[in-house]
Amino acid sequence: MKNEDIEFDEFCDPDNPRKIKYDDILAASRRIMGTIIRTPCTRAHMSEKLGMELFLKHEFLQITGCFKERGVRNTLMLLNDEQKKYGVIAATTGNHGCAVSYHSTSMGVPSIVVMHTFSPITKINRCERFGAKLMLHGTDMAMAKHYAMTIAKEKKMTYINGFDHPNVIEGQGTVGIEIMEQVSGIDAVIVPCGGGSLLCGIAIVCKHLKPDIEIYGVETDKTASMVEALRKNERVHFNIEASIADGLGVNKVGVNTFYNLKQGLVDKMVVVSEDWVARAIMHIVEEEKFVVEGAGAVCVAAIMAGLFPNLKGKRVVAIASGGNIDTTTLARALERGMAAEGRLVKFKVTVCDRPGGMAEMCGLLANLGVTLRDCVPERAWIKGDVFSVELKVIVETRGWDHTKEMVETIKKNYKECYFQEMSEKSDKTAGTRRGPCLAPNPVCMQK
Ligand SMILES: Cc1ncc(COP(=O)(O)O)c(C=O)c1O
């Protein structure tokens, strides 16, 4: 069989894109009711700080930790008996694979999930635990997908595209139905965008039920494939680098999602930098008391970055789409967030290397209520007298004002000290930044 034939997917055919209809999403919502969790959509504690009535849709509470279950369940329920007998197959490194694994097992449908060999071990293990047969193939998604589609054709299995199968898009749209029932008087909905199924499904529902509602899609600067496609009016290949929002890492957006979204369903796409995503993860942990993955934090990140000055004082829903983050990634995100907000500070200071010299510096920090995280002495490679020692210090403070107080104290007491470059300017939150968001251009890039 030729490569084009192997990779042909009748549900995602560029020559025959499918229009997704509100009625089909409504039907999906009735179909999957009781098989997925109707997640809460509650007012965020961060609302005051962000200057809007912000509601977060808690999709990370699904059993597999992500909204992706909705589309998968809907697709599985629409299979005929023969298709159920032969089973389903998917190529994925993440949340879609877990959803396929969990729901096919719960319905007694055989399933295979193909991952490439560099996939994170935690995701491989999770997927397998939910019951799918796991296959490792190739070193990237393209290879895994090609392999999965080859098996699909050989074994007559149904290949489920995780962001472009029409029944998947309809399933994801059920998030929109719930939002409209849960929150009254919504002015705008902000949705993370990878391949585009969540954005597409929600936009169709919300615009149908309340045409004046504003719909915004969010990508990060490392995953901006939809922005690129809309700009060029073509599904172009976008090079994805490692991203904290790995769930949004799709090289080429969907045939059906692109076709539907470019019909004016989305008011604007915004692109937020990955630093803001780390900070959003930290604020969500600290203020909302829940853990989201990078893709689940991009909407809050975009608000914090000031990309929506037009939404000041408005009622806004943002989708916290998933919670599957490795503990190591979470730890890094929290540290980056603290550093970006002047709460984790690094400096060098040269102190007297006689008894009590280091203790004196530590005492100054203690008097200010600054927590010492790390202190490494350096003796061999420094200039000056041999009775000096350079300390490489990392401390935790309560924020910019506290940091300033500490910097002044250290500078006053020590001649030789060096602080890493810090910028409070980048710490401004929503509304302080007037950017191109209000421009009629459908694409807004964070500068
Ligand atoms: C947590 C999370 N949020 C958002 C998305 C983006 O969804 P879509 O590909 O439908 O745009 C994904 C995709 O896997 C995801 O896992």
The ligand as an SDF file (V2000), in Angstrom:
LIG
                    3D

 16 16  0  0  0  0  0  0  0  0999 V2000
   -4.6100   19.4250   28.7900 C   0  0  0  0  0  0  0  0  0  0  0  0
   -4.8820   19.7800   27.3720 C   0  0  0  0  0  0  0  0  0  0  0  0
   -5.3740   20.9860   27.1050 N   0  0  0  0  0  0  0  0  0  0  0  0
   -5.6310   21.3840   25.8460 C   0  0  0  0  0  0  0  0  0  0  0  0
   -5.3770   20.5300   24.7750 C   0  0  0  0  0  0  0  0  0  0  0  0
   -5.6450   21.0140   23.3780 C   0  0  0  0  0  0  0  0  0  0  0  0
   -6.7100   20.3450   22.8220 O   0  0  0  0  0  0  0  0  0  0  0  0
   -6.9380   20.3390   21.2550 P   0  0  0  0  0  0  0  0  0  0  0  0
   -5.8640   19.4760   20.6720 O   0  0  0  0  0  0  0  0  0  0  0  0
   -8.2830   19.8070   21.0990 O   0  0  0  0  0  0  0  0  0  0  0  0
   -6.8010   21.7290   20.7890 O   0  0  0  0  0  0  0  0  0  0  0  0
   -4.8540   19.2470   25.0180 C   0  0  0  0  0  0  0  0  0  0  0  0
   -4.5810   18.3220   23.9260 C   0  0  0  0  0  0  0  0  0  0  0  0
   -4.1550   17.2170   24.1050 O   0  0  0  0  0  0  0  0  0  0  0  0
   -4.5980   18.8600   26.3460 C   0  0  0  0  0  0  0  0  0  0  0  0
   -4.0980   17.6490   26.6370 O   0  0  0  0  0  0  0  0  0  0  0  0
  1  2  1  0
  2  3  1  0
  2 15  2  0
  3  4  2  0
  4  5  1  0
  5  6  1  0
  5 12  2  0
  6  7  1  0
  7  8  1  0
  8  9  2  0
  8 10  1  0
  8 11  1  0
 12 13  1  0
 12 15  1  0
 13 14  2  0
 15 16  1  0
M  END
$$$$
